Amino acid sequence: MKRTGRRRSSVWDCFEQTGNFVRCMKCNATLKYCGGATTSMMNHMSRHHSSATPMDEDEKPVICTVQCIEDENASNNSEITQVAVMSPNINITPAERDSSERKRLKRSSVWDIFIKVDDEVHCTMCGTKLKYRSSTTSMMYHIRNKHQDAAPNDGVSLATHAEVTELISRMIEKDMLPISMVSGDGFRELLAYTVHSYKMPSVGDVTRIIEGRFHEKVEELMVQLGRVEKVALTADFWTGLTFQRYMTMSCSFITEDWQGRSAVLQTHKVSAGSHSTADTVTESVLSTVQAWAIAGKVTSCVHNDTQNSLSVQACTRVTWDYTICFATTLQRAVSDGLSEDLLRIVVAAGKLVKHFNRNLLANEALEQKQVQMCLPQRKLIQSSKDRWDTICDMFERLLEQRWAIKAVLSDRSVTSRQEAQTLEIEDDCWQIIENFTPVLATLKWATTVISADTEVSISNIYPITFSLVQTHLVPKENDVEQVSEFKLKVQQSLRNHMEVDSNDLASKPALIASMLDPRHKHLSFLTPTGRLAAKDEQQETLVTPDISQAAVPSQIRSDTKNTMVLLLGDNYSSSYATDSEAQVDYYLRDIAPSLDINPLDWWRVNGPRFPKLATLARHYLCVPGVSLPSLLSEAGQTFATMRRRLSPEHVDMMIFVNRNA
């Protein structure tokens, strides 16, 4: 490539270079020098030596053409590139010089549209205010999304090298990629091809950028948590690719304007060994609570631990309740209900699906049969050992494509007789699948509702549990033996784990949340005795002061009445309790809203009518129903897969910046 000579900048009249540094000859200040850029030196001169700043009146960026001559025979198709070079002896106006200086000092042309005010930048076109932390990435996104027609078209890309590095770090955060990818040869080759003269950052450089955002987000979250009254914790246990077990602590809370919020707090490594694990997990939970200054604000902790790491003994050291994740409870119930006959059918169905997914000839034949039989042209679904809900998906697809599958297995040009005998599912097994699939679909629906990434889920737990136990899991006359047995086992497992027959049911946080949810406040799924007990519990909770910040022994905490007498005395006025009873009565007599409303929206409007109940609602409705929202969604599964590949030294930071984006 032919290129005209570049004039040396006059800023060098005030600086001298020593290796990778430059020294100001006026004040002996030392600046980092890399890549041939003189911007930092110009900024230094304008800030500290404005009277001596070189004017460079004979230097103005002009556009000249550079012609690629790599292939002289292709002159007609040669690329013409515009580059800005310094051309001497050209007269420029003061306005043009100011514009030139501004572009050179501020580097990115987004500053043609934005102005800086303190620690913010303001868009001059629409007045939007953005936080400014020495990066122009957010401004670049704003211009591209809101003002595409006004984007600067001066031959200079909006993305500078610093912004490319910023985008790389954000890509690593968003996709939870290993930071070491920046040192990969393929990635460096890609960046060298797409960004001219780009200096690839090291692993340490990218780590420092992400650490900077990590600390910023920590400070922001600390401020948020300082403003809320109560928070609910979740402890999500999971295993990485290195078989290292982790526990990710998160919190959920409701803001003053009744907005549901959640954030990741910390990720801990979990050691092996049952006794040591329980102690380690308890210490990790307590250390997280102390580190985030929420010791007196925790109402409950939802977890998916199946190894009793958060045992009853651990509960004696805290002032909140531990609750098992509903999705984990339902998974246990399904596992308890699967008999050997049902497991054999699941294995046989999986073998059949694997054959069609891996055999190209059989797969093509199935597609042809789908067209001939006017069936949906969809692939068969393979179930996963880790997710029982995929059994339902596999069975539903097999039933949909049953006759197309049988036609392919009967075609001897595609499937041999011996292979067909091995793969064919018998008619009585098809009958079991047909009878079993709707039951699984109902259980999957229950898990999906509770696991949905909505603002309130805990209040749905007991209404759904009682609906399953009292209606959907009751054997019917036309149920085959295996399905009836499955229903009874799952029903009994839910009764045991959810303690639906317990005398203490009314004191469970999930049931209190159901009563504070205007959709379920009448508790129609309970017996009259159960509803009366729940009402009494709510009234007693209203008159119980918050003693969570005091170091109250567990024996005293378990006896609410003794605690009340101890704190308030025997002669405490009854007017407070009467007022509470009136609020509960008025609340229960109020017309219940439809099931499709958001209870937080209802409380935002009706909270002033029931101020004491509104305070309780803010405390209990923030508790999630599961340890990991959107567990069955595609986004939830993607996140669960991505976090497994993180390296142990960065797992805490990467999950924090990813989930708190």
N, C-alpha and C positions, 0 to 999 in steps of 0.2 A: 504494500500500500504506500503510495506516494503521499507525503505530508509536508506542508510548509513548516519552516522553522518556528519554534516557540520562543517568544521574548521572555527573558528572565524578569520575574516580578521585582519591583523596586522595594518591596518589603525587606528584601535581603540586605538593603543598605543599613538596616537597623538590627539585623540578626546575623549570627554566625552559627554554623552547624558543627556539632560534635557527635558523631555516630548517629544514634536514633533520637537525639535531642537537639534543640536549638536554644541559644542563649541570647537574651535581649541585651544589647550593648549599652542601653540607657539605664536599666535598673537591675541587670544581672539575673532576671527571672529566667527559669529554665522551663521549657515546654516540650511535650512529646512531639516528635516529628515522624510521620509515617506516610507513605504513599505519594509524596510530592505535593501534598496539599498545604497551602499557606493560609488557610482560613483562620486557624487558631492564632497565628501571628498577627493577622489583620485585626482580629477581635481584641487581642492584647493591646495593640497600638491605639485602637479607637477608644478603649476604656481607660488606659493609664497614661497614654502619651498623645492625646488628641491633637495637640498643637504640632506634633512632629509626624503625624500620620502622613505617609506618601499620598499625594493627590493623584498621580498617574493620569493627568489630563489627556495624555496622548495615547492612553490605552483604552480601547473600547472593544467589546466582543462583537465581532462581525461574523457573518456566516460565509464560509467558503466551501467549496466542494472537494471531496476526496474520492478519487475513483479507484476501485479495485482493479488491478491489472494482472490478477493471478492467471487469468485465461484470456490472452490477447485475441484469440480467435472468436471470442464471444463478446465482442465490443458492443454489439447492439443490446445485449442483456446485462451489461455490466452494472453493478450496484453503485448508485450515487448516494453518498452519505454527507449530511451536513454536520460540520463541527465548528464550535466557537473557538477562535484564536484571537490573540491580542494583535491588533493592527495599529502601527504608529502613524502619527501625522494626520489624524482625522479629528476635525473639530467637533466637539459634542457640547450640547447644552447642559446647564446645571441639572435640569430635571432628568435628562438621560443619564447623567453621571450618578445621580442619587439612585435611580432605578438599578443601574449596574452594580453600585456598591451594595445595595440591599440584597440583590440576588446572590452576590458573591459571599456576603457575610452570613446570610441565613441559609444558604445552600439550596434548600428545597423551595420549589415554586409554590407550594401550598401557602406560603406566607404572603402571596399576592391576594389571597382571599381571607386569611385569618390575621387577627391582631392579638398580641399578648397583653393580658391585664392581670398583674400579680401572678398567681399560680394557675390561671385559666387562660384559655384562648377563645376569642369570640369570632364567630363567622360574620363577616360584613354583609353577607347576602340575606341571611335568614335570622340572624341574632342568636343562633345556637351557642351555648356555652359548654366547653369541654375542659376537663382537667388536663393540665400540661405538665408532664414529667420528663422533659428533655427528649421526647420522641414525637415525631409528626405522623405516626401511623394512624392514630384515630382521626386526625384531620384529613388524611388521604382517603380513608374509608368514607368520611362524611361527604367529601366532594364528589367521590365516585357514585355514592348512593343518592345524594340529594341535589347535586348541581352538575350533572354530567355535561350539560351544554356549556357550562362556564369553566370547565376544567382548563387550566393553563395549557396553551398549545404553542409553546415557545421553543420546541425542539429539545426540551429538557424533560426527562422522565420524572414523574412524581416520586418514584421510589429511589432514594439515594442509597448508598452502600450501607449506611447506618440503619436505614429502614429495612433493607433486605435482611440484615442480621437480626433485627427486631422481629421480622416475620418468621424467620427460621426458628427463633426461640418460642414464638407463640404456636407455631406448628407442632413443635415438640411437646408443649404443654397440652394443646388441644387433643392430640392423638396419643398422648402419653408414650412417646417414643423414647428409646434410650438416648441419652445425651451424646453418647459416644458415636452416634451416627454421623456427626459433623466431621469426624476424622476418616470416614469411609472414602475409599478412592472413587467409587461410582458417584457418590453425592458431590464430591469436590469437582469431578469432571463435569457434572451437570451444571453446577454454579459457574464454573469457568467459561462454559459455552454460552450461558444465558445472560450473565452479568459481566460486562467488560471490565477488566482490571480489578475484579473483586478480590479483596483479601479475605480469605476464608478464616472465620474465627476458630479458635481452639476450643477444646472441651471446657477448659477453665473459663474462657470468655463467656460462653453460653450459660454455664453454670452460674456465673456471677449475675448475669442479666436475670435469669429465672429466680435466683435468690433475692434479688432486689424487689421483684414483683411479689415474691412470697412474703417478705417483711412488710411491704405496703398493705397487702391483703390482711395480714395478721393485725396490723394497727387498725384498719377499718373495721374488722370483725370485733375487736375488743371494744371499740366505741359503740357498735350496735348492741352487743351483749350487755354493756353497761346501762343501756336505756330500757331493757325489758325486765318484767317482774319475774317471770318464770320461764324455764326452758325444759325440754325433754331431751334425754340422751338416747342414742342408739349405738349399739356395739355390734358391728358387722364382722364376723370371723370368716376369713377366706385363706386360701393357700396359693402361693406363687408357683412358678414353674420349677423353682429349686426345692419344692416341698417345704419351704419355710412358711410357717403359719403366722398370719397377721391378724390384728384387730384394729379396724378403723372406727374411731369415735366421731360421731356427728351430733349435732344439736338441732332442735326445731323450736320455733317460738312464734308468737303472734304479736305483731307490732301494735302501736297505739291506734292506728287506723284500720285494724282488723285485717292485715295482710299476713298470710302464712309465709314463713321464711324458714329455710334450713341451710346448714353450712357444715362442712367437714372441719373437725377440730384437730385431730392428730391420728397418726397410724403407728401402732406399736408392734414390735415383734413379740410373738408368744412362744415361750420356751416349752420343751417337751417335759412329760412327767405329770401325772394327775395332780398330786399334792402341790408341787412347785408351780404348776400352771395356774391353779386356783389362786394362790397367793400372788403370783406375778400379775395376773389379770386384774385382781382387786386393786393392787398397788397402782397399776397403769390407769385404771379408771379414776382413782382418787387423785393421782398426780395431774391428770388432764383437767379435772374439775378445779383443782387449786390453781393450775397455771392460767386458766381462763377466768378466774375470779367469779365462779358461778356456784360456789359451795352452798349458798343458802337459797338457790333458785331452782334446783333440780326437782321436778315432780315425779319422774319415772324414768326408767332405763329399759328400752326394748332391745333384745338381743336374739341372735340366731344360733347361740352356742348349744351344741348337742353333747358336749363332753363335761358338763357340769362345772365348767370353770367359774361361772357365776353362781355359786351354790348358796344354800340357805345361810351357811356360816358367814359368807361374804356380806349378806344383807344386814347382819348385826352391826357392821361397821359404817353403815350409811343411813341417811334419813329418808331415802326414797325406796320405791318398790322396783323389783326386777320383774319384767314381763317377757315371756317367750314370744318371738315373732310369729304372727298368725300363719304366714306362709310355711314356716318350719313346722308348726303344729299340724297343719293340713298335710304336709309331706309325710310326717310320721304316721298320721292316720291312714293315708293311702298305702304306705308300706305295710302297716299292720293288717290291712284288709286283703292284700294280694295273696291268694292261695297258690299252691303248686300248680293246679290246673290252669289258672289264669296266667301264671308266669310262663308255662310251656307254650300257651297260645301267643304270648307276647314275643317269645323267642322265635317261634315259627313264622310269625308275621314279619319280624325283622329280617329273617333269612330270606324271605320272599322279596322284600323290598330291596335288599342288598343285591340280589340277582339282577333285577331289572335296572338298577342304577349303575351297575358295573358291566353288564353285558350289552354291548352296543347293538348287536343284532336283535336281542329281545326288546331293548328300549325302542328301537325304530319300529319293530312290529307292533308294540303297544301304541305308539303314536298313530299308526295306520288304523288300528282297531278303534281308537278313540274317534277318529274322523268318520269311520264307517258307521259307528253306533251313535254318532252325534253326542258324544260325551265331552265334557270339558277337557281341553288338551293341557293337562298338568302332570308334572312328575310325581312319583310316589315319595312319601316323606319317611325318612329313617328316624326312629326314636332314639333318644339319648338316655344313657344309664343314669345320668345326674339329674334329669328332669322328667318327672312322671307325667307332666302335662303333654309331653311329646308323644306319649303312648296314645292319648286321645287324638292328636293330629294324625298319627299314622293310621289308626283304625278308621277315622272319618274318610281319609283319602282312599283306603283300601275298599271300603264299602261303596264309595262313589265309582271306583274303577273295577269293581268285582268282575263283571261279565267280560270286560275287555281283557282282564288278566287271565280269566279261564280260557278265553279264545286263543290267546298266545300260547298258553301251556298245552293246549290241545293240538296246536299246529306242529307236526313232526318235522317240518322244514326249518323250524326255529328252535324247538325244544325237544330233546330226545325223551323217549319213554321213561328211562331211568331217572333223568333229571326232573321230569314232570312229577313222578311219584314222590320224589324227595321234597319238592317245593309245594305241591298241592295242599291246600288247607281243606280239611274235611267239612262236610255240610253242617255237622253239629257244632263245629268250632266257629263257622261263620255265624250260626245262630247266637252263640255266646257273644261274639264280637258285636253283633247287631243289638243285642240286649244290654251289653256292658257299656258301649260308647256313650249313650245319653247320660249315664250316671257320671262317667268321667268328665263329660262336657259341663255338667252342673258344678262339679268340684273345681274345674278349671275356671269357670266363670266366677266362682266365689273368690278364688285366689287373685284373679285379674282385677276384680273390683277393689279388693283390699290393697293390692300392690300398685294400683294406678297412681301416677304422679300427680295426685290432687292435693288440695290444701288440708283436707280433713279425711281421715280414714279410720281412726280408732273407734269412732262412734258407730261404725257399721259392723264391727266384729261380732257382737252378741246378737243383733238382729239376724245376721246371716247364719251364725252358728245354730241358733234355735230353729231357723227355717230349714237348715239341712237336717238336723236331728229329728224334728217333728214332722217333716213333710217329705223331703227328697230322698232321705235314706231309710224310709220305711218300706220294707219289702212289699211287692205287689203280687197278685195272683199269677200274672203271666210272666213273672221273673223266673229265669232258669236258676237252678240250685246254686251255681257258682256266684251269680250276681246277688242273690238274696244273702248268701253268706258274706259276701264282700260288704254289702250295705250294713249289716248288723255289726261287723267288726269295726268299720269306720265310724259308725254311730257311737259305739261304746268307747272307742279311742278318743273321740272328740269330747264325750261326756267327762272322761277322766282328765284329759289335759286342760280343758277349758273350765272344769269344775262347775258345770252347769247345775249340779244338784247340791252344791255346797251351801251351808248356812251363811257363809261370808261373802256370797256372790255380790250382795249390794254394795260392799266396800271396794270392789274391784275398780281400778281406774277406767277400764273400758266400759263398764256398765254405767258409772257416773257420767262418762262422756256421752253415752247414748241418751241419758236423761237430759243432758245439757244441749244436745242436738235437737232443735225444734222439730225435725222430721220424725224422730223416734221418742220424743219426750213422754208419750203415753205408755211406753214399754208394753205394748199389746202382746208381745211374745211371752211375757211372764205370767205367772198365776197371779190372782188378786193379792195373795199373801206376799208374793215376791215384789209386786209393784208398791205395796204399802211399805215394805222394808226399804226399798230403794228411795222412796220419798222421805222417810225418816232419816236415812243416811245423808241425803242431800241437805236437809234442814240442819242436821247436826254438823255437817261440814261447813255450812254457812256461819255458824256461831263459834267455830273452832278457830282460835287465832293461829297465825303462822308461826310455828315454833321450829321451823326447819333450820333456822340459822343458829339455834342454841344446841349445845351438846347434850341432848336429852337421851338418857339410857333407853335401850330398846324395850325394856319391860314397861317403862312409863309410857312410851309412845304407843304401845299396843293397847293401852287402856285409855281411850279418849275421855271417858267420864272422869276418871281420877285426875287426869291432866287438867281438865276444865276446873275442877274443884280446887286443885293445887294453885292454879294461876289466877283464877277470878274470885275464888271464895264462895262460901255458901249463900251469902246475901246479895249475890250479883243480880242486878235488875233484870226483869223478864221482858222489858220493852224491846230489847235488841232481838231476842228470839221471836217475839210476836211479829215484828216487822219482817223477819226472814220468812216466817210461815206465810205471811200475806203475799210476799213476792212469789213464793213457790206456788201458792194456790192460784194467783192471777196468771202466772206463767202456764200452768197446766190447763187452765180454762181457755186460754187463748187458742184460736184456730191453728191447727198444725199446717205448715206449708207443704207444697208438693215435694216429692222425692228428688226432683231434678234441680232444686235450688242449692246454692252454696250456703251452709250454715253460718259462715263468717260474714257473708253479705247480710244475712238476717240479723245477726247480732250488731252489725254496724248501724243498722237502722233502729233496732229495738233495744239496744243496750241501755239507753237512758231510762227506759221504762222499768228495767230490772237491774239496777246497778250492782247489787251484790251477786246476783246470778251471773251477770256479765263478767265480773272478776273471776268467778269460778270457771266460766266457759273459756276464758283466755288461758287459764292454767291447765285445763284438762284437754281441750280440743287441739292443743299443739302436739300432743303425743301421737307419733305415727303408729300405724298398725303393723308395719313390717320394718325390718332392719335396713333394707335396701329398696327404696321406691322403684317402681317400673321394673321389677324383677323379671317379669315375663315379657316385657316389651323388647323390641329390637334394639333400642338405644340402651336399655339396661343390660342386655346380654353383651352388647358391644363393649360397654364400659367394663363389665366383669372379665371379659377376655383380655382387654388391653392392659388392665392393671397387673395381670399375672406375669407380664414380661418385664416389669420394671426391676431395675437392680436394687438390692437391699439398701444401698447407701442413699438413694434418691427417692425411695418409695413414699416417704412421708411428705416431702416437699412437692412431688409431682401430683399426687392425689389431691393435696390441698389446693394448689393453684388450678387444677383441672375442674374440680367440683365447685370451687368458689369463684369461677370466672364471672 
